């Protein structure tokens, strides 16, 4: 992050200015959202990508802020949909406000993200931004209506692309669009963003089983409790198709806390965790290969380090 520390300070100021002269509660809640301890990995990816490719600095900062605002808005709506009361150990907006106020807050943050994206003055980038938002929302609807208690690798891959990888893909592709590079380079950056985004979500899903609530910021096995079957559980099911707890989860809405704890323990002790990590590592290798032909410079090295961090982190 040290290579883009100055730009990240500008990104933070730009994001926090988006509620100025608006309803006073909006400014307060936006500051609450932006102070909740996020890693800011998506804007960092955008900044490092753009710096590596010589993008215009001012437009790049606006892009990075737009991407983090878009991510923040999706979290506001996700928490409401999931009924979450904590994120990163901090109270969610929906735990304090009515559903109507929470939805409108998310809508406002979406709108300001779009405004920032438009200020890059790139129609192509705006199309990509709008398409990414549509992918995210379609993914949420699919998860809400079709993905609960579905044990399918195809469903899982589509879900994590929509939920996470599409935004990483936007960060790297849009940064390339703001740079004086060829379409071939833009495609290589898209490939890199897609791969590290898929790996990032797989590691998140591993940590949902192996992490603790204090570090992860949400209850252990939160996806499993909602009937969402992630990669470690898929690998466990493949090796243990007759597990009664998992089969009950696939056919019904409810498992007792004892059954959840027993199932989580079984998945932790299985080979599913290691196999999932190997899939994430394979995505990272794929992503790093996407820019093998790029000239070596500090920003490329930082992206390489960041890719390794994605599979080594513990929160």
Secondary structure as UniProt FT lines:
FT   HELIX           2..4
FT   HELIX           5..16
FT   HELIX           17..19
FT   TURN            20..21
FT   HELIX           24..34
FT   HELIX           41..52
FT   TURN            53..54
FT   HELIX           57..82
FT   STRAND          86..87
FT   TURN            88..89
FT   STRAND          90..91
FT   HELIX           93..95
FT   HELIX           99..118
FT   TURN            119..120
FT   HELIX           123..145
FT   TURN            148..149
FT   HELIX           153..160
FT   HELIX           161..165
FT   HELIX           166..177
FT   HELIX           183..210
FT   HELIX           213..216
FT   TURN            220..221
FT   HELIX           222..225
FT   TURN            226..227
FT   HELIX           231..239
FT   TURN            241..242
FT   HELIX           244..251
FT   HELIX           257..269
FT   HELIX           272..290
FT   TURN            291..293
FT   HELIX           298..312
//
